[in-house]
Amino acid sequence: MTQLMHYPDLQVCVLAAGQGKRMRSSRPKVLHPVLGRAMIDYLLHTVEMLRPKGIALVTGHASEMVQEHVGQPQNLEWVIQDRQLGTGHAVNQCENVIRDVRDVLIVCGDTPLLRTETLAKLIDEHRDRNAVVTVLTAEPKNSYGYGRIIRDGDGRVSAIVEEKDADESQRNLREVSSGIYCVRYEALFDLLHKIGNNNAQNEYYLPDIVPLALKDGKTVETVVMEDASEMFGVNNRVQLAEVESLMQQRIIHDWQMNGVTIEKPESVRIEAGVSIGIDTVIQAGCYLIGSTRIGDECRIGPNAVLVDAMLDDRVNVFAFSHIHGANVGSEAKVGPFARLRPGAELDEEVHIGNFVEIKNSIINRGSKINHLSYIGDTEMGSGCNIGAGTITCNYDGANKHKTIIGDDVFIGSDTKLIAPVEVGSDATIGAGSIITKKVKEGGLTLSARPEQRHVTDWQRPKKKI
């Protein structure tokens, strides 16, 4: 767990104004999801863990979409960059909302892999060295697209040269700028006002504050991040997939370290909002999506899909089952090839078998629906046994109707319950029946349209113990 930090004299500036043309999307780049969560959400969570004085979020393209998504956190100020004239220009737009702090931390909104601990190290070393400008650098395997760190004969940083402005020898340098800076507030905007746009893009580059600071005799330092992947930004769908893959490895590693067994982890998708209890086993090919919550000692898969599902302890979900927006009680069994749709509520020890679909229904403790059935808009009591091929006919073409089934009911195979209808407790319905009227408690009910009759004294055969 990330240690909670506190930097009350720090302001964070998040750059999220880019259009992201290479994404080829009507959606702002920072709103594209990585494992179910928008890139900007990861970054905002990371910087919020620093507990800074405030956060200035710079938006431009489709800013209203970003604002609608993020909302209005108490310590966040919105800054609009009407014209995208470079990173230096973007930070300069924050001059009116950043004040009375010691340092400004500048980060990019499309870097979801960035960790709070890395930023804390940058801030602390920046302050320990009494620097005016500190750049977070890295040595990635592939430095294409990143600004190169230029050093003088004494090893001190002298400039940052962007990829498009670098010559061949500079492009061969391994150390690059992450685009993340910690800058003393009292110097930041003076430096920004001095930068020009004499470069290949005719933009105002934030890295140009480095040579300007050095020219003014100010201290410029660098801090190398341990894991270069943290700085990876997203500019196209290929990079989006690469970043998602790295995030997936991180999430799976964290769950493994927290007591979850994940078989064939390269085949599994576990989104960022998922929670998993200890001693649970996730088998190959599983997809755990959205806000899914899984308890302790469960077994999921293989190839099961859980979307916004809630599973209590010791639930067994068999292969190829699909659970969406449903709650499953402890000791329950689901599948294989079962489907639980939104509104399905399974109590403890319920069994849902192969090719069974449950929708908007409450199934109480110990009831079993083991084969080839559809149960919709139903309240079912405890201890029921529903035979293969049973269907609750809940839809009349215009409205949904409810089926109510009492406790300890036995329904024979291939039965149709024409809702609205009620079945009393301890009733037995013979196979192939079509039920259109209320079924009395106890006894045996047999029906094949148009006649329905009730055998009062009939006794259901009982299992030998």
C-alpha positions in Angstrom: 0.0 0.0 0.0 1.3 3.5 -0.9 2.3 5.5 2.2 0.2 8.6 2.6 2.4 11.7 2.2 1.9 15.4 2.8 3.3 18.3 0.9 1.2 21.3 1.9 3.6 23.7 0.2 3.5 22.0 -3.2 1.3 22.8 -6.1 0.8 20.2 -8.9 0.3 21.2 -12.5 -1.2 18.4 -14.7 -0.9 18.8 -18.4 -3.9 17.3 -20.2 -4.7 19.7 -23.0 -3.4 17.7 -25.9 -5.8 16.6 -28.6 -4.1 13.3 -29.2 -4.5 13.3 -32.9 -2.7 10.0 -33.3 -5.3 8.3 -31.2 -7.8 8.9 -34.0 -10.6 9.4 -31.6 -13.4 11.9 -30.7 -12.6 11.2 -27.1 -9.8 13.3 -25.4 -6.7 11.2 -25.0 -6.6 11.3 -21.2 -10.1 9.8 -21.1 -9.1 6.6 -22.9 -9.3 3.7 -20.4 -6.5 1.6 -19.2 -7.9 -1.6 -17.5 -11.3 0.1 -17.0 -10.1 3.4 -15.6 -9.3 6.6 -17.6 -5.7 7.5 -17.8 -6.3 10.9 -16.1 -7.9 9.0 -13.1 -4.7 7.1 -12.5 -2.6 10.3 -12.6 -4.9 12.3 -10.4 -5.0 9.5 -7.8 -1.2 9.4 -7.9 -0.7 13.1 -7.3 -3.6 13.3 -4.7 -1.7 10.8 -2.6 1.0 13.5 -2.2 -1.6 15.6 -0.4 -0.4 18.8 -2.1 -1.9 22.3 -1.5 -3.7 22.1 -4.8 -3.9 20.7 -8.3 -4.1 22.7 -11.5 -5.5 20.7 -14.4 -4.8 22.1 -17.8 -7.2 21.1 -20.5 -7.8 22.2 -24.0 -9.3 19.9 -26.6 -12.8 18.8 -25.5 -12.2 20.3 -22.1 -15.9 20.0 -21.2 -15.7 16.2 -21.6 -12.7 16.0 -19.2 -14.4 18.3 -16.7 -17.6 16.2 -16.8 -15.6 13.1 -16.1 -13.3 14.4 -13.4 -16.0 16.5 -11.6 -14.9 19.2 -9.1 -12.6 17.9 -6.4 -12.1 20.4 -3.6 -8.5 21.2 -4.2 -8.6 21.2 -8.0 -8.4 24.3 -10.3 -9.4 24.1 -14.0 -7.1 25.9 -16.4 -8.0 26.1 -20.1 -5.3 26.3 -22.8 -7.3 27.6 -25.8 -4.5 27.2 -28.2 -2.1 24.3 -27.9 1.2 26.1 -28.3 3.4 23.7 -26.4 4.1 22.4 -22.8 5.7 25.7 -21.7 2.7 27.6 -22.9 0.4 25.2 -21.1 2.2 25.6 -17.7 2.2 29.4 -18.2 -1.6 29.4 -18.3 -1.5 28.3 -14.6 0.1 31.5 -13.4 -3.1 32.9 -12.0 -4.1 29.8 -10.0 -0.7 28.8 -8.6 0.5 31.0 -5.7 2.1 30.9 -2.2 3.8 27.6 -2.5 7.5 26.5 -2.3 7.5 24.3 -5.4 5.5 23.3 -8.4 5.4 19.7 -9.6 4.6 19.4 -13.4 3.3 16.1 -14.7 1.6 14.8 -17.8 -2.0 13.5 -17.8 -1.2 10.6 -20.2 1.3 8.7 -17.9 -0.9 6.3 -15.9 2.0 4.1 -14.8 3.6 6.9 -12.7 3.9 6.1 -9.0 3.4 8.4 -6.0 6.7 7.1 -4.5 8.6 8.2 -7.6 7.2 11.7 -7.4 7.9 11.9 -3.7 11.6 11.0 -4.3 11.8 13.7 -7.0 10.4 16.3 -4.6 12.5 15.3 -1.7 15.8 15.2 -3.7 14.9 18.5 -5.3 14.6 20.1 -1.9 17.6 18.3 -0.3 19.8 19.6 -3.1 18.3 23.1 -2.9 17.6 23.0 -6.6 15.6 25.5 -8.6 14.8 23.1 -11.4 14.9 19.3 -11.1 14.1 17.0 -14.0 12.9 13.4 -13.6 14.9 11.3 -16.1 15.1 7.7 -17.2 17.1 5.4 -19.4 14.5 3.4 -21.3 15.4 0.7 -23.8 13.9 2.7 -26.5 14.4 6.5 -26.2 12.5 7.4 -29.4 10.2 10.4 -29.0 11.7 11.7 -25.7 13.8 14.7 -25.1 17.5 13.9 -24.6 19.4 15.0 -21.5 22.5 16.9 -22.6 25.4 17.1 -20.1 28.6 19.1 -20.0 32.1 17.8 -19.4 31.5 17.8 -15.7 28.4 15.7 -16.0 26.0 18.5 -15.1 22.8 18.8 -17.2 23.1 21.7 -19.7 20.0 21.3 -21.9 17.1 19.1 -22.9 16.8 18.6 -26.7 13.5 17.4 -28.1 13.6 14.4 -30.5 12.6 16.5 -33.6 15.4 19.1 -32.8 18.1 16.6 -31.9 21.0 15.8 -34.2 22.2 12.2 -34.7 24.7 12.1 -31.9 22.1 13.5 -29.5 19.6 10.9 -30.5 22.0 8.2 -29.5 22.0 9.4 -25.9 20.3 7.0 -23.6 19.2 9.3 -20.8 15.9 11.1 -21.5 13.6 13.5 -19.9 10.3 12.1 -18.5 8.6 15.4 -19.0 8.1 15.6 -15.2 9.7 18.6 -13.4 9.8 20.0 -9.9 10.5 23.7 -10.1 10.8 26.4 -7.4 7.7 28.5 -7.6 9.5 31.8 -7.2 11.5 31.1 -10.4 9.0 29.1 -12.6 7.0 31.9 -14.3 10.0 34.2 -14.7 11.6 31.4 -16.7 8.5 30.6 -18.7 8.1 34.2 -19.8 11.6 34.0 -21.3 11.3 30.9 -23.5 10.8 31.2 -27.2 9.4 29.1 -30.0 12.3 28.9 -32.3 12.1 25.1 -33.0 10.7 22.6 -35.4 7.2 22.8 -34.0 7.1 26.5 -33.4 6.0 25.7 -29.8 7.0 26.9 -26.4 8.8 24.0 -24.9 8.9 23.5 -21.1 12.4 21.9 -21.3 13.8 25.3 -22.4 13.6 26.5 -18.8 16.7 24.3 -18.1 19.3 26.3 -20.2 17.6 29.6 -19.1 17.9 28.6 -15.4 21.6 27.7 -15.9 22.2 31.0 -17.7 20.8 32.8 -14.7 23.1 30.8 -12.4 20.3 28.7 -10.9 20.8 25.1 -9.8 19.5 22.4 -12.1 19.4 18.8 -11.0 18.2 15.5 -12.2 16.7 12.5 -10.5 16.7 9.1 -12.3 13.6 7.0 -11.9 14.2 3.3 -11.1 11.6 2.0 -13.4 11.6 3.7 -16.8 8.2 2.3 -17.7 6.6 4.7 -15.2 7.1 7.6 -17.6 5.6 5.9 -20.6 3.0 8.2 -22.2 0.3 7.3 -24.6 0.1 8.8 -28.1 -1.6 6.1 -30.1 -3.5 2.9 -29.7 -0.4 0.7 -29.9 1.1 2.6 -26.9 -2.2 2.4 -25.1 -2.1 -1.4 -25.4 1.5 -1.5 -24.3 0.8 0.6 -21.2 -2.2 -1.5 -20.4 -0.1 -4.6 -20.6 2.4 -3.2 -18.1 -0.4 -2.0 -15.8 -1.9 -5.5 -16.0 1.4 -7.1 -15.0 1.6 -4.7 -12.0 -2.0 -5.4 -10.9 -1.5 -9.2 -11.2 1.8 -9.0 -9.3 0.1 -7.0 -6.5 -2.7 -9.5 -6.1 -0.3 -12.4 -6.1 1.7 -10.8 -3.4 -1.6 -10.4 -1.5 -2.5 -14.0 -1.4 -4.3 -14.7 -4.7 -3.3 -17.5 -7.0 -3.5 -16.6 -10.6 -3.0 -19.4 -13.1 -1.5 -18.5 -16.5 -1.5 -14.8 -15.6 -0.6 -13.8 -19.2 -4.1 -15.0 -20.2 -6.1 -13.1 -17.5 -7.6 -9.6 -17.4 -8.1 -8.0 -14.0 -9.2 -4.4 -14.2 -8.1 -1.7 -11.7 -11.3 -1.5 -9.8 -11.5 -5.2 -8.9 -11.0 -6.5 -5.4 -10.0 -10.2 -4.6 -9.9 -12.0 -1.3 -7.0 -14.2 0.0 -6.7 -17.8 -1.1 -8.8 -17.2 -4.1 -7.8 -19.0 -7.3 -8.2 -17.2 -10.7 -7.9 -19.7 -13.5 -6.7 -19.2 -17.1 -8.7 -16.9 -19.4 -10.7 -15.1 -16.7 -11.9 -11.6 -17.2 -12.6 -9.6 -14.0 -14.1 -6.3 -15.0 -15.4 -3.1 -13.5 -16.1 -3.0 -9.8 -16.1 -6.8 -9.3 -15.6 -7.9 -5.7 -14.5 -11.5 -4.9 -14.3 -12.9 -1.4 -11.9 -15.3 0.2 -11.2 -18.9 -1.0 -13.2 -18.6 -4.2 -12.4 -20.3 -7.4 -13.0 -18.6 -10.7 -12.8 -19.9 -14.2 -11.4 -20.9 -16.5 -12.7 -18.4 -19.1 -15.3 -17.0 -16.7 -16.3 -13.3 -17.2 -17.3 -11.3 -14.1 -18.5 -7.7 -14.6 -19.5 -5.6 -11.6 -20.1 -8.8 -9.8 -20.2 -9.3 -6.0 -19.1 -12.8 -4.7 -19.0 -13.8 -1.1 -16.5 -16.3 0.3 -15.9 -19.8 -1.0 -17.9 -19.3 -4.2 -17.0 -21.7 -7.1 -17.6 -20.3 -10.6 -17.1 -22.9 -13.2 -15.8 -22.6 -16.7 -17.3 -20.1 -19.3 -19.8 -18.6 -16.9 -20.8 -15.0 -17.2 -21.8 -12.9 -14.1 -22.8 -9.3 -14.7 -24.2 -7.0 -11.9 -25.2 -10.0 -9.7 -24.5 -10.9 -6.1 -23.5 -14.4 -5.1 -23.6 -15.7 -1.6 -21.0 -17.8 0.2 -20.6 -21.5 -0.8 -22.6 -21.0 -3.9 -21.8 -22.8 -7.2 -22.3 -21.2 -10.6 -21.8 -22.9 -14.0 -20.3 -24.1 -16.2 -21.8 -22.0 -19.0 -24.2 -20.2 -16.6 -25.3 -16.6 -16.9 -26.2 -14.3 -14.1 -27.6 -11.0 -15.3 -28.1 -7.7 -13.4 -30.4 -8.0 -10.4 -29.6 -11.6 -9.8 -29.3 -12.2 -6.0 -28.0 -15.7 -5.0 -28.1 -16.6 -1.3 -25.7 -19.0 0.4 -25.2 -22.5 -1.0 -27.3 -21.9 -4.1 -26.4 -24.0 -7.2 -26.7 -22.6 -10.7 -25.7 -25.1 -13.3 -24.9 -25.4 -16.9 -26.8 -23.2 -19.4 -28.9 -21.6 -16.7 -29.7 -17.9 -16.9 -30.9 -15.9 -13.9 -32.1 -12.3 -14.4 -33.5 -9.8 -11.7 -34.3 -12.7 -9.3 -33.7 -13.6 -5.7 -32.7 -17.2 -5.2 -32.7 -18.1 -1.5 -30.4 -20.4 0.5 -29.7 -23.9 -0.8 -32.0 -23.8 -3.9 -30.7 -25.5 -7.0 -31.3 -24.8 -10.7 -28.9 -27.2 -12.3 -29.7 -27.4 -16.0 -31.0 -25.5 -19.1 -33.3 -23.1 -17.3 -34.3 -19.4 -17.4 -35.4 -17.7 -14.2 -36.4 -14.0 -14.6 -38.2 -11.5 -12.3 -38.6 -14.2 -9.6 -38.5 -14.6 -5.9 -37.6 -18.1 -5.0 -37.5 -19.5 -1.5 -34.9 -21.8 0.1 -34.3 -25.4 -0.5 -36.0 -25.5 -4.0 -35.1 -27.9 -6.8 -35.8 -26.6 -10.3 -35.8 -29.3 -13.0 -34.1 -29.0 -16.4 -35.7 -26.8 -19.0 -37.9 -24.8 -16.5 -38.8 -21.3 -17.7 -40.4 -18.4 -16.0 -42.4 -16.8 -18.8 -42.1 -13.3 -17.4 -42.7 -11.1 -20.5 -46.0 -10.6 -22.3 -44.6 -8.5 -25.1 -45.1 -5.3 -23.2 -44.6 -5.8 -19.5 -42.5 -8.0 -17.1 -44.4 -10.0 -14.6 -43.3 -11.7 -11.4 -43.1 -15.3 -10.3 -43.1 -16.1 -6.6 -41.9 -19.5 -5.5 -42.1 -20.6 -1.8 -39.7 -22.8 0.2 -38.9 -26.5 -0.6 -40.6 -26.4 -4.0 -39.8 -29.2 -6.5 -40.5 -28.2 -10.2 -40.2 -31.0 -12.7 -38.3 -30.7 -16.0 -39.7 -28.7 -18.9 -42.1 -26.7 -16.8 -43.4 -23.3 -17.9 -44.5 -20.8 -15.2 -46.7 -18.2 -16.9 -46.2 -15.0 -14.8 -47.7 -13.5 -12.8 -48.0 -16.6 -10.8 -47.3 -18.0 -7.4 -46.2 -21.4 -6.2 -46.8 -22.3 -2.6 -44.1 -23.8 -0.3 -43.5 -27.6 -0.4 -45.4 -27.9 -3.7 -44.4 -30.3 -6.4 -45.0 -29.6 -10.1 -45.0 -32.5 -12.5 -42.7 -32.5 -15.5 -43.9 -30.8 -18.6 -46.5 -28.7 -16.8 -47.7 -25.2 -17.9 -48.7 -23.3 -14.9 -51.0 -20.3 -15.2 -52.7 -20.3 -11.8 -51.6 -20.2 -8.2 -50.1 -23.5 -7.1 -51.3 -24.6 -3.6 -48.9 -25.6 -0.9 -47.8 -29.2 -0.7 -49.1 -32.0 -2.9 -48.5 -32.5 -6.6 -49.7 -30.2 -9.4 -50.0 -31.4 -13.0 -51.0 -29.2 -15.8 -51.0 -29.4 -19.6 -53.1 -26.6 -21.1 -56.0 -26.1 -20.9 -56.6 -28.2 -17.8 -54.8 -27.9 -14.4 -55.5 -30.2 -11.5 -54.2 -30.6 -8.0 -53.5 -33.9 -6.2 -53.9 -33.0 -2.6 -52.6 -36.2 -0.9 -49.7 -36.9 -3.2 -46.3 -37.3 -1.5 -43.0 -36.5 -3.2 -40.4 -39.3 -3.2 -37.6 -38.6 -0.8 -33.9 -39.3 -1.1 -32.5 -42.2 0.9 -29.9 -40.9 3.4 
